[in-house]
Amino acid sequence: MSSATKALTLLSYFSTARPEIGLSQLCRIAERDKATTYRQLQALESVGFIEQNPATKQYRLGPALMQLAQVREATVPRKDGAKTVLRTLADRTGETAHVTVLSGTTLYGLCECESPHHGTRAVIDINTFPLHATASGVCALAFGPSNLHAVALENLDEFTANTPTTEAKLSELIEAVRETGISHSDQCYEIEIQGIAAPIFDHTGHLAGAVAVACVASRFTPELAHTIKTELLIAARDITHNWGGTIPRPIEQSWAKSLTKVTEQETAS
C-alpha cells in the first residue's frame, strides 16, 4: 500500500457518528504510529481533505471533499437514481433500506431511507461496510471483482458472535449467496439486526454495489423475509436500470429459483 493510499484511507474512519477524531484515537483505530499518522494528516490538511477544529484540536473532514462530492454527484448522479426506489422499498417492507457503492476495494454507503412504520428501526451509521460482516459486503464478495476476497481475509474483525472470522466460514457464505443471488446477514455486524442484500450493476456491466434492507431481528419472520426478498429484487432491477445496467441472466435465474423455492415451502406448510 502506497503512502498516498495509507493517507487517504484515514478519511474512511470519519462518519456521522464519529465526525471528529483526535490524533491518538486515530492512531489506535488505524493501527499506525503517531509520527506517521501525523505526517499523513498534515498532507491531507494541506489539500483541504481534513481540517483541525480550533476549539477541540481534533480532526474532521475538510471543505475540499464537499466540492469533490458535488462534482461526483453532478457527473454521476447515482444517488438520485436510488432515492425514490429506496423510499418505496422502505415503505413496502416497513424496514430501513439502503444502497452501497463499490469503489476500488471499499464498499461505501450511498444513501438510506428509514421506514416510518415502526418507532424502533435499524439505523445506518457507518460510511464503509465490512466485506465479511454485512449482507452488502458478502454480496460484493460474491459478485464483485476477485481481488475483494483477499482484502476481506485481511480484515476478519469479529463484531458479534455470528461474524464469520475464518476463510472457511466466509467462503461458505459467499457460495450460498452465489447460489441464491441474495445475501443474508444474521446479526453478523450488529446484534439484533438482520440484513438482506441484492447486487446492483451499472453501465459497465460490473457490480456497482448492493441494495439492502436492515431489519430489527425481533420482527424478522419467514413471511417478512419473503416480502423483503421480493421487494428487494424489484429495487435491485430498478436501480440497475437507472444506472444504465442490466442484471446478469445467471443472477436473474438464481432469483427466480430462490423465490420459487420459498413459495413452494410456504404452500406445503
C-alpha positions in Angstrom: 0.0 0.0 0.0 1.5 3.3 -1.1 1.9 6.3 1.3 -0.8 8.2 -0.6 -3.2 5.3 -0.2 -2.5 5.0 3.5 -3.1 8.7 4.0 -6.4 8.7 2.1 -7.5 5.6 4.0 -7.7 7.7 7.1 -10.7 9.5 5.6 -12.8 6.4 5.9 -12.6 6.4 9.7 -14.8 9.5 9.9 -18.6 9.1 10.0 -21.7 10.9 11.2 -21.4 9.0 14.4 -17.7 10.0 14.7 -17.3 13.4 12.9 -14.1 14.4 14.8 -11.1 12.2 15.7 -8.1 13.1 17.8 -4.6 12.1 16.7 -4.1 9.5 19.4 -7.5 7.9 18.8 -6.9 7.8 15.0 -3.6 6.1 15.7 -5.4 3.4 17.6 -8.1 3.0 15.0 -5.7 2.8 12.1 -3.1 0.9 14.0 -0.3 3.2 13.0 2.4 5.1 14.9 1.8 8.7 15.9 4.6 10.2 13.8 3.4 8.5 10.6 -0.2 9.3 11.2 0.6 13.0 11.9 2.5 13.3 8.7 -0.4 11.8 6.8 -2.9 14.2 8.5 -0.7 17.1 7.5 -0.7 16.0 3.9 -4.5 15.7 3.9 -4.9 19.0 5.6 -2.7 20.8 3.1 -5.1 20.0 0.3 -8.3 20.6 2.3 -9.3 17.0 2.7 -9.4 17.4 6.5 -9.1 20.3 8.9 -8.4 20.7 12.6 -11.2 22.1 14.8 -9.5 25.0 16.6 -11.7 24.5 19.7 -11.2 20.8 20.2 -7.9 20.3 18.3 -9.5 17.2 16.8 -9.6 16.5 13.1 -12.7 16.5 10.9 -13.4 16.2 7.2 -12.4 19.3 5.2 -14.2 21.5 2.7 -12.4 20.1 -0.4 -14.4 16.9 0.0 -17.6 18.8 -0.4 -16.5 20.1 -3.7 -15.4 16.7 -4.9 -18.7 15.2 -3.7 -20.7 17.8 -5.7 -18.7 17.1 -8.8 -19.2 13.4 -8.4 -22.9 13.7 -7.9 -23.3 16.2 -10.8 -21.4 13.9 -13.2 -22.5 10.5 -11.9 -25.9 11.1 -10.2 -26.3 7.7 -8.7 -27.9 8.9 -5.5 -30.8 10.5 -7.3 -31.4 7.2 -9.2 -31.7 5.3 -5.9 -33.6 7.6 -3.5 -37.0 7.1 -5.0 -36.6 3.3 -5.1 -35.4 3.2 -1.5 -38.4 5.1 -0.3 -40.7 2.6 -1.9 -38.6 -0.3 -0.6 -38.7 1.0 3.0 -42.5 1.7 2.8 -43.3 -1.8 1.4 -41.1 -3.7 3.8 -41.5 -1.5 6.9 -37.8 -1.6 7.4 -34.7 0.5 6.7 -33.5 0.4 3.1 -30.0 1.5 1.9 -27.7 1.4 -1.0 -23.9 0.9 -1.1 -21.4 1.5 -3.9 -18.2 -0.3 -4.6 -15.2 1.9 -5.2 -11.9 0.0 -5.6 -12.0 -2.5 -2.8 -14.1 -0.4 -0.4 -17.9 -0.6 -0.1 -19.3 2.9 0.8 -22.8 3.8 1.9 -24.5 6.0 -0.7 -28.0 6.7 0.8 -30.6 5.2 3.1 -34.2 5.5 4.0 -35.8 4.6 7.3 -39.4 3.4 7.3 -41.9 5.4 9.3 -43.9 2.3 10.1 -42.1 1.5 13.4 -40.7 3.5 16.2 -37.8 1.1 16.6 -35.8 0.6 13.4 -32.3 -0.1 12.1 -30.1 3.0 11.8 -27.3 3.0 9.2 -24.5 4.9 10.9 -21.4 3.7 9.1 -19.8 5.0 5.9 -17.8 2.0 4.9 -19.2 -1.6 5.1 -17.1 -4.5 6.2 -17.0 -7.0 3.4 -17.2 -10.1 5.6 -19.7 -8.9 8.2 -22.6 -7.2 6.3 -25.1 -8.5 3.8 -24.0 -5.9 1.3 -20.3 -6.8 1.8 -20.8 -10.5 1.2 -22.9 -9.7 -1.8 -19.9 -7.7 -3.2 -17.6 -10.6 -2.5 -20.0 -13.0 -4.3 -20.4 -10.9 -7.5 -17.7 -8.3 -7.4 -14.0 -8.5 -8.6 -11.9 -11.4 -7.3 -9.4 -9.2 -5.5 -12.0 -8.4 -2.9 -11.7 -11.8 -1.3 -8.0 -11.2 -0.3 -9.0 -7.8 1.1 -11.8 -9.4 3.2 -9.5 -12.1 4.6 -7.1 -9.4 5.8 -9.8 -7.8 7.8 -11.9 -10.5 9.5 -12.8 -8.4 12.6 -15.2 -10.0 15.0 -18.2 -7.7 15.6 -20.6 -10.3 17.1 -20.6 -14.0 17.9 -22.1 -14.6 14.4 -19.4 -12.8 12.5 -17.6 -15.1 10.1 -13.9 -14.9 11.1 -12.4 -17.8 9.2 -11.8 -18.3 5.5 -13.9 -21.4 5.5 -17.0 -19.8 7.0 -16.7 -16.8 4.7 -16.4 -19.0 1.7 -19.4 -20.9 2.8 -21.5 -17.7 3.0 -20.2 -16.5 -0.4 -21.2 -19.8 -2.1 -24.7 -19.6 -0.6 -25.1 -16.0 -2.0 -23.9 -17.1 -5.4 -26.5 -19.9 -5.4 -29.5 -17.8 -4.4 -28.3 -14.4 -5.7 -29.3 -12.9 -2.4 -27.2 -12.2 0.7 -28.4 -12.6 4.3 -26.5 -11.4 7.3 -27.9 -12.9 10.5 -26.7 -10.4 13.2 -23.1 -10.7 11.9 -22.3 -7.0 12.2 -24.7 -5.8 14.8 -26.7 -7.7 17.4 -30.5 -7.5 16.8 -30.1 -6.6 13.1 -30.9 -8.9 10.2 -29.6 -7.7 6.8 -30.7 -8.9 3.3 -29.0 -7.6 0.2 -29.0 -8.0 -3.6 -26.4 -6.9 -6.1 -26.8 -3.9 -8.5 -25.0 -3.2 -11.7 -24.2 -0.2 -13.8 -23.5 0.6 -17.5 -20.1 -1.1 -17.3 -21.7 -4.5 -16.8 -19.8 -4.9 -13.5 -21.1 -4.9 -9.9 -21.7 -1.3 -8.8 -22.8 -2.1 -5.2 -25.8 -3.5 -3.4 -29.3 -2.6 -2.3 -30.2 -3.9 1.2 -32.8 -3.9 3.9 -31.8 -3.9 7.6 -34.5 -5.3 9.8 -34.8 -5.4 13.6 -34.3 -9.1 14.5 -37.4 -9.3 16.8 -39.6 -8.5 13.8 -37.9 -10.9 11.4 -40.2 -13.7 10.4 -40.2 -16.1 7.4 -43.2 -14.0 6.0 -41.3 -10.7 6.3 -38.1 -12.3 4.9 -40.1 -13.3 1.8 -41.6 -9.9 1.5 -38.2 -8.2 1.8 -36.6 -10.5 -0.8 -39.5 -10.0 -3.2 -39.3 -6.2 -2.9 -35.5 -6.2 -2.8 -35.3 -7.8 -6.2 -37.6 -5.2 -7.7 -35.5 -2.5 -6.2 -32.3 -4.0 -7.5 -33.7 -4.2 -11.0 -34.9 -0.6 -10.8 -31.7 0.9 -9.5 -29.6 -1.1 -12.0 -31.8 0.2 -14.8 -31.5 3.8 -13.5 -27.7 3.4 -13.5 -27.7 2.1 -17.1 -27.0 -1.5 -16.3 -28.7 -5.0 -16.6 -28.9 -7.8 -14.1 -26.9 -10.7 -15.4 -29.0 -13.6 -16.6 -27.5 -16.2 -14.2 -28.4 -13.9 -11.2 -32.0 -13.5 -12.5 -32.2 -17.2 -12.8 -31.0 -17.7 -9.2 -33.5 -15.1 -8.0 -36.4 -16.9 -9.7 -35.3 -20.3 -8.4 -34.8 -18.9 -4.8 -38.3 -17.2 -4.6 -40.0 -20.2 -6.2 -38.5 -22.5 -3.6 -39.7 -20.2 -0.8 -43.2 -20.1 -2.2 -43.3 -23.9 -2.6 -42.2 -24.3 1.1 -44.9 -21.9 2.3 -47.6 -23.7 0.2 -46.5 -27.1 1.6 -46.7 -25.8 5.2 
